[in-house]
Amino acid sequence: MSLHRVARFADVAQDRGLEVQIGDCKIVLLRVAGQLRAFQGECPHAGAPLAEGALCHGRLICPWHKAAFRAEDGALCEPPALDSLKRYPLELRGDEIWVDDQPLPNTHVPGLDDQRSFVIVGSGAAGTACAAALREKGFGGQIVMIDREPDAGYDRTVLSKFVLSGETPPQQIPPLRDDDFYREQHVNRVSGTVIALDAQTCTLHLADGRTLNYSAAVLATGATPNALELPGADLPQVFVLRSRAHAGQIMKIARPGQRAVIIGDSFIALECASSLRQHGLDVTVLARHAIPFVTQFGEAVGKAILALHEENGVKFIVDHPAREITGDGKVEAVLLDNGLRLSADLVLAGIGVRPATEAFASLPLENDQSIRVDAGMGVTDNLWAIGDIATFPLNGQPRRIEHWRLAQQHARIAAANMLGADEHYLDVPYFWTWHFGRNYDYLGHAGQWDAIEFMGDPEQPPFIGLFGANGLVVAAVACEQERAMALLAERMKQPLPMEEAWRLIRAVS
């Protein structure tokens, strides 16, 4: 053991971590019930500095994407991280803190002594998180992951945010897990398409004729982008964005100076507008709403994001939908219902998605073709559904929410329940959206509210806004308020009065 003096006891606050460094090794020090702990200083998901996060209810919450770790031992509590924190040996000598730069060994390798076979259909955010959670929780049986994409299991969130801007080449999209994980954890990846499910016999049928029997199965097939139903929508320069392949196709033809027409004003649509504009294209958005995201973020934040886009050269046309895409073998223009002709080199549709449940017609489906699950993500005996395809109870109401992190929360609940637990979804939905270098965080899922209060100006970040109903916080939106939002991600799991929320925010801002 080689210990290094890094700080004094008094340097470590009780409500946040302290980052120290030994050579190139970044470490965060925490004070937990009067005891000190030393963990890796960067979040294992995307490298966020954990010292800039928050400590709440015995958890350390990442400032960027709200992964949560148990402060006592660094154990993973909430995604999008898939790993617990590395812990470092620490000694307190008087008031001086000494830390080893070599982490304690990770001895968590479950024995393969279980005869059961668990099958995960889909290897995106939800499926990968489920496989990781099963091994983390000690499952020693066979895990089979089936996906149509042979190289699935990558971070789809970067597609609209960073790939279309040219910052991240499609082939460099980070995997959710590297090949070593699947090999060391004995996860069998199968490339194939599930076309039918027999829940009574616990059998999955694949397009190539293979069948797989399971002891338990998780359906995590995600969503399929809605395609345009217009004359000319089959031209080769008309795109949707869901996969690495889609992004690669777009980037093969997207060049600075070209003209892009984006149909729709969804989060994906406007993130694509931001990215393509940053890549140098001329961008026009055909929007359904005069103010984007007003249903989620409210009018003030929606107007601020609209202004940000317009300041950066994005043009908006509202209430005049596309009638036809014209061109002789390639896209040349988009015709609107008012007769306006927009010259275009490419068209991108961001008009929502639908649950990818075509293979599960034998199950009772909701009107939107999603699968109704209980609070533990269960469908029927030995079968669970998670992520974009699942309609689940949230605050007593059935909801289907298309959030990356929430899909991973579903996955951890399903994994625990597959192993005999009785966990329910009791968390706070969270997502983030990226526009021209600004990241907007959103917590909660507020269908309605009776008050919106702000600290700061949405037009000039940093700011944070709270949505209230009957005096309680039902949602929060912010830009450049990472620590406050990290704190709320944990604290909003219990009823939180607006006044108390503002006291907490002011204490950490």
Legacy VTK file of the C-alpha trace (Angstrom):
# vtk DataFile Version 3.0
C-alpha trace
ASCII
DATASET POLYDATA
POINTS 509 float
0.000 0.000 0.000
1.310 3.423 -0.999
-0.554 6.209 0.812
-0.514 9.866 -0.188
-1.524 12.848 1.922
-4.345 14.556 0.007
-6.349 16.820 2.353
-7.378 17.655 5.912
-10.536 16.379 7.554
-11.948 19.901 7.781
-11.604 20.302 4.000
-14.357 17.736 3.354
-17.834 19.287 3.557
-20.780 17.283 4.823
-23.056 18.031 1.857
-20.726 17.434 -1.087
-17.574 15.652 -2.152
-14.041 17.003 -2.392
-11.950 16.131 -5.433
-8.289 15.361 -4.877
-5.699 14.041 -7.290
-2.778 11.641 -6.990
-0.849 11.843 -10.228
-3.435 11.249 -12.951
-5.841 9.545 -10.556
-8.868 11.652 -9.588
-10.536 10.731 -6.306
-13.583 12.116 -4.520
-13.607 12.249 -0.718
-16.919 11.993 1.124
-17.877 12.485 4.744
-20.520 9.880 5.603
-21.971 9.934 9.130
-18.685 11.337 10.399
-16.626 8.726 8.528
-14.500 9.355 5.450
-14.697 7.466 2.181
-12.585 7.698 -1.001
-14.019 6.749 -4.399
-13.137 7.267 -8.045
-13.611 10.929 -8.827
-15.360 10.591 -12.186
-18.696 8.978 -12.911
-18.253 5.619 -14.686
-20.997 6.584 -17.162
-19.572 9.666 -18.885
-16.763 10.931 -16.671
-18.595 13.711 -14.831
-16.718 15.147 -11.828
-18.601 13.625 -8.900
-17.426 16.351 -6.521
-19.732 18.705 -8.418
-22.724 16.492 -7.646
-24.747 16.333 -4.455
-24.989 14.215 -1.315
-28.545 13.459 -0.276
-30.107 10.710 1.846
-26.830 8.803 1.929
-26.365 8.881 -1.827
-23.873 10.638 -4.098
-25.651 11.882 -7.236
-23.776 12.595 -10.467
-24.118 16.221 -11.638
-24.525 15.421 -15.331
-26.946 12.525 -15.798
-28.041 11.825 -12.210
-26.553 8.385 -11.661
-26.631 7.692 -7.918
-24.247 5.727 -5.716
-24.465 4.655 -2.085
-22.125 6.929 -0.162
-21.281 4.185 2.327
-19.659 1.823 -0.160
-20.044 3.315 -3.670
-22.630 0.742 -4.767
-24.690 1.713 -7.820
-28.235 2.790 -6.945
-29.479 4.596 -10.061
-28.441 4.588 -13.736
-27.300 5.616 -16.298
-24.033 4.369 -14.808
-23.767 0.591 -15.058
-20.985 0.133 -12.498
-20.463 0.853 -8.837
-17.656 3.221 -7.848
-14.145 2.011 -7.260
-13.194 2.515 -3.632
-9.737 3.510 -2.433
-8.059 2.668 0.892
-8.018 5.664 3.249
-6.420 6.455 6.588
-6.965 9.421 8.882
-3.770 10.418 10.703
-4.697 13.134 13.120
-6.574 15.576 10.881
-4.685 14.526 7.725
-6.286 12.298 5.091
-4.048 9.730 3.414
-5.275 7.763 0.387
-3.848 4.929 -1.699
-3.860 5.493 -5.462
-4.710 1.813 -6.087
-8.392 0.867 -5.665
-9.606 -2.005 -3.567
-10.069 -5.186 -5.636
-13.474 -5.927 -7.120
-14.290 -9.495 -6.216
-17.818 -9.482 -7.655
-17.886 -12.366 -10.138
-20.987 -14.535 -9.665
-20.519 -18.253 -9.898
-22.198 -19.869 -12.888
-24.078 -22.387 -10.765
-27.688 -21.568 -11.703
-29.501 -23.754 -14.229
-31.934 -21.039 -15.307
-31.736 -19.207 -18.636
-32.766 -15.546 -18.738
-33.357 -14.008 -22.174
-33.267 -10.264 -22.857
-34.859 -9.172 -26.139
-33.072 -5.946 -27.088
-29.597 -4.736 -26.196
-30.073 -0.985 -26.040
-30.075 1.095 -22.872
-32.677 -1.046 -21.096
-31.442 -4.447 -22.206
-27.793 -3.737 -21.432
-28.651 -2.310 -18.013
-30.711 -5.408 -17.261
-27.853 -7.773 -18.108
-25.444 -5.745 -15.984
-27.883 -5.629 -13.067
-28.506 -9.385 -13.157
-24.813 -10.125 -12.743
-24.393 -7.320 -10.196
-27.210 -8.857 -8.135
-25.590 -12.287 -8.219
-27.434 -14.198 -10.951
-25.309 -17.186 -11.918
-27.373 -18.622 -14.763
-27.275 -18.152 -18.508
-27.970 -14.694 -19.948
-28.858 -14.436 -23.635
-29.296 -11.042 -25.325
-31.041 -10.909 -28.705
-30.955 -7.861 -30.959
-31.517 -7.044 -34.613
-28.499 -4.724 -34.645
-25.296 -6.798 -34.591
-23.367 -3.992 -32.882
-26.124 -2.805 -30.551
-25.443 -1.712 -27.027
-24.126 1.799 -27.708
-25.066 5.239 -26.405
-27.914 6.395 -28.650
-28.123 9.764 -26.882
-25.071 11.020 -28.768
-26.660 10.479 -32.194
-28.730 13.659 -32.290
-26.527 15.619 -29.895
-22.991 15.036 -31.198
-22.876 12.752 -34.249
-24.916 14.982 -36.569
-22.827 17.980 -35.515
-19.710 16.197 -36.725
-18.165 16.106 -33.243
-18.417 12.312 -32.883
-17.990 10.025 -35.917
-20.637 7.264 -36.009
-18.002 4.569 -35.618
-16.730 6.215 -32.425
-20.043 6.179 -30.546
-19.123 4.751 -27.153
-20.424 1.261 -26.363
-22.474 0.815 -23.217
-20.295 -2.204 -22.448
-17.067 -3.306 -24.070
-16.469 -6.826 -25.341
-14.600 -7.753 -22.163
-17.769 -7.344 -20.119
-19.775 -9.782 -22.213
-16.934 -12.296 -22.192
-16.075 -12.032 -18.497
-19.711 -11.988 -17.377
-20.687 -14.831 -19.734
-23.389 -12.916 -21.574
-24.271 -14.590 -24.856
-25.148 -12.061 -27.563
-27.327 -13.337 -30.398
-27.918 -11.396 -33.611
-31.459 -12.040 -34.748
-35.035 -10.813 -34.950
-37.724 -12.109 -32.629
-40.961 -12.518 -34.583
-43.233 -14.201 -32.037
-43.585 -14.960 -28.341
-45.467 -17.797 -26.664
-45.756 -16.760 -23.031
-47.469 -19.990 -21.984
-44.582 -22.201 -23.125
-41.902 -19.548 -22.462
-40.701 -19.703 -26.054
-39.328 -17.047 -28.407
-39.396 -17.563 -32.185
-36.739 -15.945 -34.385
-37.028 -14.964 -38.043
-34.402 -17.516 -39.098
-36.404 -20.403 -37.652
-34.601 -20.726 -34.349
-36.524 -20.992 -31.085
-35.327 -20.107 -27.599
-36.850 -21.285 -24.358
-36.463 -19.157 -21.267
-36.868 -19.402 -17.530
-37.566 -15.678 -17.515
-37.533 -13.058 -20.258
-37.348 -9.288 -20.478
-38.735 -7.443 -23.490
-36.665 -4.330 -24.197
-37.107 -3.708 -27.911
-37.457 0.075 -27.631
-39.234 2.133 -30.237
-39.410 2.591 -33.994
-39.407 6.099 -35.515
-42.591 7.140 -37.239
-41.989 7.424 -40.975
-43.328 10.213 -43.142
-46.431 9.333 -45.126
-45.990 11.823 -47.956
-45.434 11.594 -51.682
-41.676 11.506 -52.146
-40.937 10.193 -48.647
-39.196 7.196 -50.237
-36.456 9.326 -51.811
-32.993 8.282 -50.556
-32.261 11.600 -48.822
-35.297 11.346 -46.498
-34.235 10.117 -43.069
-35.266 9.231 -39.555
-32.746 8.968 -36.709
-32.718 6.069 -34.285
-29.594 4.019 -34.923
-25.903 4.278 -35.684
-26.722 3.181 -39.239
-29.229 6.036 -39.630
-26.643 8.536 -38.385
-24.026 7.151 -40.750
-26.374 7.499 -43.715
-27.132 11.117 -42.837
-23.485 12.047 -42.331
-22.507 10.522 -45.672
-24.440 13.229 -47.473
-24.670 16.110 -44.954
-22.221 18.820 -45.980
-21.799 22.437 -44.859
-23.847 24.732 -47.049
-26.515 22.142 -47.815
-30.177 22.723 -47.007
-31.918 20.523 -44.467
-35.640 20.511 -43.765
-36.638 18.950 -40.468
-40.250 17.879 -40.164
-41.417 17.957 -36.562
-40.417 19.801 -33.389
-39.834 16.892 -31.016
-36.750 16.780 -28.794
-34.978 14.600 -31.358
-36.015 16.959 -34.165
-34.647 20.094 -32.497
-31.490 18.384 -31.270
-30.914 17.384 -34.888
-31.617 20.964 -35.964
-28.991 22.212 -33.528
-26.422 19.631 -34.598
-26.899 20.014 -38.353
-26.750 23.793 -38.013
-23.495 23.478 -36.074
-22.267 21.214 -38.880
-22.816 24.139 -41.236
-26.090 23.261 -42.915
-28.931 25.660 -43.571
-31.778 24.325 -41.387
-35.529 24.910 -41.548
-37.904 23.310 -39.047
-41.534 22.646 -39.895
-43.007 22.929 -36.412
-46.381 21.929 -35.043
-46.124 24.327 -32.102
-45.423 28.057 -31.991
-43.313 27.451 -28.875
-41.332 24.199 -28.642
-41.527 21.948 -25.573
-44.163 24.130 -23.910
-45.997 21.047 -22.646
-42.890 19.815 -20.823
-40.914 22.973 -20.006
-43.522 25.719 -19.941
-43.688 28.850 -22.044
-40.685 30.761 -20.669
-38.163 27.958 -21.229
-39.740 27.013 -24.563
-39.379 30.596 -25.792
-35.763 30.685 -24.598
-34.883 27.532 -26.546
-36.687 28.869 -29.617
-34.714 32.112 -29.370
-31.462 30.168 -28.987
-32.159 28.277 -32.210
-33.135 31.418 -34.106
-30.044 33.263 -32.865
-27.994 30.443 -34.371
-29.729 30.646 -37.735
-32.398 27.938 -37.538
-35.579 28.989 -39.335
-39.040 27.920 -38.146
-42.292 27.599 -40.079
-45.351 26.905 -37.924
-48.714 25.407 -38.838
-47.878 24.761 -42.484
-47.155 21.040 -42.785
-45.329 19.397 -45.638
-47.577 18.150 -48.435
-44.990 16.551 -50.729
-41.264 15.960 -51.148
-40.189 16.469 -54.745
-37.155 15.417 -56.724
-36.026 13.277 -59.647
-34.247 10.408 -57.908
-33.087 12.665 -55.078
-34.597 15.262 -52.775
-34.895 18.691 -54.348
-37.637 20.475 -52.401
-40.404 20.215 -49.817
-43.808 21.599 -50.766
-45.980 22.969 -47.952
-49.742 23.098 -47.692
-49.714 26.847 -48.396
-47.875 26.375 -51.694
-44.436 27.423 -50.378
-41.543 25.489 -51.935
-38.487 24.913 -49.719
-35.373 23.862 -51.590
-33.749 20.928 -49.770
-30.831 18.525 -50.035
-32.040 16.311 -47.224
-35.164 15.852 -45.124
-35.229 14.485 -41.598
-38.434 13.416 -39.836
-38.723 13.865 -36.084
-42.403 13.087 -35.623
-42.298 10.678 -32.739
-41.892 6.952 -32.292
-44.065 3.922 -31.699
-43.375 0.930 -29.437
-41.545 -1.873 -31.247
-43.967 -4.604 -30.211
-44.944 -6.181 -33.532
-43.485 -9.522 -32.397
-45.603 -9.548 -29.250
-49.079 -9.564 -30.792
-49.955 -12.546 -28.597
-49.847 -10.249 -25.562
-52.643 -7.806 -24.726
-51.449 -4.442 -26.056
-52.537 -0.883 -25.283
-54.027 1.359 -27.972
-50.558 2.770 -28.703
-49.269 -0.827 -29.029
-47.305 -0.638 -25.786
-47.354 -3.379 -23.170
-49.092 -2.708 -19.852
-46.899 -3.754 -16.906
-47.330 -3.616 -13.157
-45.213 -1.455 -10.859
-42.533 -4.159 -10.865
-42.395 -4.181 -14.702
-44.139 -7.561 -14.814
-46.351 -8.623 -17.732
-47.227 -12.188 -16.720
-45.452 -15.090 -15.060
-41.742 -15.085 -15.948
-42.120 -12.139 -18.337
-41.214 -8.470 -17.927
-41.261 -5.455 -20.280
-39.197 -2.289 -19.849
-38.327 1.011 -21.485
-40.117 2.611 -24.415
-42.494 -0.323 -24.917
-43.804 -0.345 -21.330
-46.851 1.492 -19.973
-46.327 1.467 -16.210
-48.006 3.032 -13.166
-46.524 6.401 -12.169
-48.172 8.255 -9.292
-51.217 6.066 -9.759
-51.616 6.736 -13.492
-50.548 4.563 -16.445
-47.695 6.250 -18.298
-45.360 5.463 -21.175
-42.262 7.647 -21.057
-39.500 7.615 -23.675
-36.507 8.508 -21.482
-33.069 6.908 -21.734
-32.400 6.856 -17.986
-35.915 5.733 -17.086
-35.527 2.692 -19.350
-32.452 1.754 -17.330
-34.332 2.303 -14.069
-36.974 -0.101 -15.356
-34.190 -2.569 -16.163
-32.782 -2.615 -12.647
-36.250 -3.146 -11.160
-37.008 -5.996 -13.557
-33.639 -7.631 -12.861
-34.256 -7.570 -9.113
-37.750 -8.995 -9.513
-36.558 -11.756 -11.850
-34.418 -12.857 -8.912
-37.332 -12.910 -6.490
-37.477 -9.355 -5.174
-40.578 -7.179 -5.064
-39.257 -3.801 -6.220
-41.527 -1.129 -7.686
-40.899 2.053 -9.643
-40.730 4.804 -7.022
-38.194 7.048 -8.699
-38.216 10.424 -10.461
-38.109 10.449 -14.277
-35.204 12.462 -15.652
-33.962 13.436 -19.095
-31.652 15.978 -20.656
-31.637 17.734 -24.009
-28.746 19.530 -25.738
-29.019 22.628 -27.936
-26.102 24.755 -29.203
-23.849 23.877 -26.283
-26.520 24.265 -23.611
-27.769 21.294 -21.623
-31.295 21.435 -20.222
-32.159 19.072 -17.351
-35.714 17.991 -16.571
-36.937 16.091 -13.504
-40.433 14.730 -12.985
-43.367 14.177 -15.311
-45.873 16.967 -14.825
-49.028 16.799 -16.883
-50.307 19.965 -15.250
-49.248 22.512 -12.656
-50.647 25.584 -10.955
-47.383 27.487 -10.394
-44.009 28.009 -12.081
-41.257 29.798 -10.198
-37.772 30.649 -11.466
-34.413 31.509 -10.030
-32.487 33.113 -12.865
-33.603 33.904 -16.398
-34.233 31.087 -18.921
-33.001 33.440 -21.651
-29.680 33.904 -19.824
-28.604 30.727 -17.980
-27.913 29.643 -15.331
-31.501 29.238 -14.212
-33.717 26.712 -12.474
-37.509 26.518 -12.578
-39.868 24.613 -10.298
-43.346 23.466 -11.340
-45.761 23.249 -8.432
-49.161 21.656 -7.839
-50.949 22.216 -4.544
-47.745 23.572 -3.030
-45.592 20.549 -3.936
-42.865 20.289 -6.576
-44.019 18.103 -9.471
-41.182 18.888 -11.906
-38.036 20.948 -12.319
-36.172 22.297 -15.338
-32.731 23.883 -15.336
-29.664 24.885 -17.305
-26.223 25.094 -15.654
-27.598 24.142 -12.230
-26.136 20.649 -12.035
-25.646 20.369 -8.269
-29.136 21.629 -7.455
-30.734 19.251 -9.954
-28.646 16.353 -8.629
-29.974 17.091 -5.166
-33.577 17.301 -6.401
-33.221 14.002 -8.290
-33.027 12.275 -4.918
-35.113 14.581 -2.758
-38.127 14.609 -5.125
-38.679 10.912 -4.437
-40.660 12.100 -1.410
-43.232 14.929 -1.396
-41.296 18.194 -1.538
-42.935 21.540 -0.694
-41.946 24.385 -2.994
-40.563 26.471 -0.106
-38.345 23.646 1.098
-37.105 23.040 -2.452
-36.008 26.656 -2.785
-34.168 26.469 0.549
-32.281 23.397 -0.657
-31.473 24.986 -4.013
-30.156 28.207 -2.466
-27.997 26.194 -0.061
-26.143 24.428 -2.874
-26.168 27.107 -5.604
LINES 1 510
509 0 1 2 3 4 5 6 7 8 9 10 11 12 13 14 15 16 17 18 19 20 21 22 23 24 25 26 27 28 29 30 31 32 33 34 35 36 37 38 39 40 41 42 43 44 45 46 47 48 49 50 51 52 53 54 55 56 57 58 59 60 61 62 63 64 65 66 67 68 69 70 71 72 73 74 75 76 77 78 79 80 81 82 83 84 85 86 87 88 89 90 91 92 93 94 95 96 97 98 99 100 101 102 103 104 105 106 107 108 109 110 111 112 113 114 115 116 117 118 119 120 121 122 123 124 125 126 127 128 129 130 131 132 133 134 135 136 137 138 139 140 141 142 143 144 145 146 147 148 149 150 151 152 153 154 155 156 157 158 159 160 161 162 163 164 165 166 167 168 169 170 171 172 173 174 175 176 177 178 179 180 181 182 183 184 185 186 187 188 189 190 191 192 193 194 195 196 197 198 199 200 201 202 203 204 205 206 207 208 209 210 211 212 213 214 215 216 217 218 219 220 221 222 223 224 225 226 227 228 229 230 231 232 233 234 235 236 237 238 239 240 241 242 243 244 245 246 247 248 249 250 251 252 253 254 255 256 257 258 259 260 261 262 263 264 265 266 267 268 269 270 271 272 273 274 275 276 277 278 279 280 281 282 283 284 285 286 287 288 289 290 291 292 293 294 295 296 297 298 299 300 301 302 303 304 305 306 307 308 309 310 311 312 313 314 315 316 317 318 319 320 321 322 323 324 325 326 327 328 329 330 331 332 333 334 335 336 337 338 339 340 341 342 343 344 345 346 347 348 349 350 351 352 353 354 355 356 357 358 359 360 361 362 363 364 365 366 367 368 369 370 371 372 373 374 375 376 377 378 379 380 381 382 383 384 385 386 387 388 389 390 391 392 393 394 395 396 397 398 399 400 401 402 403 404 405 406 407 408 409 410 411 412 413 414 415 416 417 418 419 420 421 422 423 424 425 426 427 428 429 430 431 432 433 434 435 436 437 438 439 440 441 442 443 444 445 446 447 448 449 450 451 452 453 454 455 456 457 458 459 460 461 462 463 464 465 466 467 468 469 470 471 472 473 474 475 476 477 478 479 480 481 482 483 484 485 486 487 488 489 490 491 492 493 494 495 496 497 498 499 500 501 502 503 504 505 506 507 508
